[in-house]
Amino acid sequence: MSEPRVPVSTYRLQIRESFDLFEAARRLPYLHELGVDWVYLSPLLEAEPGSDHGYDVVSHARIDPVRGGREGLDALSAEARRLGLGVLVDIVPNHVGVQTPKVNAWWWDLLTHGRDSRCAEAFDVDWDVAGGKVRLPVLGDDGTDAVEVDVDAGVVRYHEHAWPLAPGTTSLEEQHYELAHWTTADHGLNYRRFFAVNTLAGIRVEVPWVFEESHAEIRRWFDEGLVDGLRVDHPDGLREPGPYLDDLARLIGGAYVLVEKILEPGEVLPASWATAGTTGYDVLGQVDRVLTDPAAEAVLPLSELTYADVVHTAKRSIVDGMLGSEVRRTVRELPASVLDGGADGADLTPGEAAIDAEALEDAVAELATCFPVYRSYVPEGREHLEHAAAEARRRRPELAPSIDHLVTVLGDPAEPAVRRFEQLTGATMAKGVEDTTFYRYNRLTSLNEVGGDPSHFSLTVEGFHDAMARRQAERPHAMTTLSTHDTKRGEDVRARITALAEQPQLWTEAFERLQDAAPVPSRAFAALLWQAVVGAWDDDDPDLRDRLHAYAEKAMREAGDHTTWTSPDEAFEATVHAAVDAAFDDEAVAAVVAGLVGAVAGPGAVNALSAKLLSLTVPGVPDVYQGSELGEFSLVDPDNRRRVDFDRLAAVLRGDEPHPYLPKLRVTAAALRLRRDRPELFTGYTPLTAEGPAADHVLAFDRGGAITVVTRLPIGLDAAGGWGETRLALPDGTWRDVVHGGTTDGPLEPVLGAAGVALLVRED
């Protein structure tokens, strides 16, 4: 059997009704001209009606007709083959969409027949809760009074919702599901979800027939040679990701697979997993931090609480609130000996009292709150459980007896509660950190990114080199990225905010003027808001005001400490929206914003070029998120899924149209083309050093014939008078920059003086 094809680079496209597979096929020549090796597609299987993202699959049996269907993938694959491109597709094994039950045959059958349904095994339902029914948290305050049982149509209706009527039944009470108030989801739900999204129900791919049927269409893609690799969404939601990846490898013949696994700083991917590596958030954080001025950490204002305390508060509120159902289910799966010492109390030591369910729920919640990573895979990762237990005992010493019992059970891979707890900790981290803390702790928000830890403020050049050398040795084909559909801020927004770290006094003074002129009751949220405004500001964007209002609403409700999605504080939200409007309408506020934008736009552009070239040339498979080659000033989704003008991108690439971010496109194209056309130049990793007055402002490495050279801390470089006599210790010979054409045998000024970055190859 031939070795599976491995991409040199990828380009992410969002496939949807307004940009279907046929349209994507039409854009592949541009990708090829840019230098891309593989096209990387968002989920293709049939999704909920109107879904713009595709992660709410309702049928595994076919490609979504509105996304182009089977014929669309045929057309795209044929064009990709003509151009020599590979095809990578995002898949969603963890959950399915159940917002519209009628379009999801498995869910409809489950609700129709209950425990007798063939599909009952496909869903992760605790039948001992809710009297053997599936509890659906869908009712508003009008309750069952607004429910209609339509016997003739065979459905139960509630406003726009409809569920099946079980055969031979005529009343709501006879159904295999229970319609409950929407607030029941927090503590009374009995089916596994994606995080806390009630309309995404978890499926059990560990069951052989569920795996086979949910992957039959995916198998066809490989059997027919349409697709070359897969990106696996949210593997931590699965009961056992490792065995799933083994099954997947067998199904697709060992083809290239990436996992959307979030690694905390210092964490490593399980070596046993059948995957090339992660989708790149780990590298994203390292790139951003090596370009961040470490001196700012001692200058920027501190929060009233440490980052660790903000995280703890946020995670605990999540497990006590929206994930309460998952905490209770974990406790229900604990062995009886933990709860009551067994039927006869034989497992209790002398003088030891039984532990009640409430104490165990508290202890499970505290353990999940203190868990330092997304999840473990016991027996792998046992040290994370021990760390969580020690921290939980420190914070809550009265829970120590319960925690001791839990650690014994949760360290045993044979116990059913172990996998349930591991699924809980991943959801707790995602909702508590990514979706809450990252909107509350806002010293420097370029650090508040998926997989990142804002308490890890910066990374030394030496630390960056060490990390990349390990990556080359251990995961040379994992993905690298700067922007995705899940990033909180586009890469160019973060690059500008990073420039604020070199001007902390300017930022803090400007922030106080903004608070005086357009006060926001929460200073922490005000810091997040104004950094977003400055980072995304574009005088030529007619939609900017609306985009910033939409971002502000999502951000303050996700933060959840002053207003929430379910209980909005109208007064607080009004002040935030007034501040956004003031940036456009109030001369004093607009002047401060303009001053900040003017101070960060130039150095931010240098940071953006440096970050881009690093991400494209470090060990791994670089991914370019759609449109990011020409400036990515998006904020959190759905802002980052806006339409991309590929006609304009192609025109700028051809040289037919000017653009202010043309330098970034040139860097992207040069790096992608060199990696594709000269792969032998990217087979190693050797750090390079510089000497001279500006040596601290350069980061450089040799990949085996291609040498990356980038600027760091550009404001400090300008203050020091530029590169001057600074030289890079290059291998013998004359080296040419494939981006701009300059040459050097060591001096940096000829290649970095105007551009800020260079990608060097030996002249001969």
Secondary structure, 3 states (H helix, E strand, C coil): CCCCCCCCCEEEECCECCECHHHHHHHHHHHHHHCCCEEEECCCEEECCCCCCCCCEEEEEEECHHHCHHHHHHHHHHHHHHHCCEEEEEECCCEEECCCHHHCHHHHHHHHHHHHCHHHHCECECCCCHHHCEEEEEECCCHHHHEEEECCCCEEEECCEEEECCCCCCCHHHCCEEEEEHHHHHHHCCECEECCEEEEEEECCCCHHHHHHHCHHHHHHHHCCCCCEEEECCHHHCCCHHHHHHHHHHHCCCCEEEECCCCCCCCCCCCCCCCCEECCHHHHHHHHHHCCCHHHHHCCCCCCCCHHHHHHHHHHHHHHCCCHHHHHHHHHCCCHHHHHCCCCCCCCCCCCCCCCHHHHHHHHHHHHHHCCCCCCECCECHHHHHHHHHHHHHHCHHHHHHHHHHHHHHCCCCCHHHHHHHHHHHHHHHHHHHCCHHHCCCCCHHHCCCCCCCCCCCCCHHHHHHHHHHHHHHCCCCEECCCCCCCCECHHHHHHHHHHCCCHHHHHHHHHHHHHHCCCCCHHHHHHHHHHHHHHCCCCCCCHHHHHHHHHHHHHHHHCCCCCCCCCCHHHHHHHHHHHHHHHHCHHHHHHHHHHHHHHHHHHHHHHHHHHHHHHHCCCEEEEECCHHHCCCCECCCHHHCCCCHHHHHHHHHCCCCCCCHHHHHHHHHHHHHHHHCHHHCCCCEEECEECCCHHHEEEEECCCEEEEEECCHHHHHHCCCCCCCEECCCCCCEEECCCCCEECCECHHHHCCCCEEEEEECC
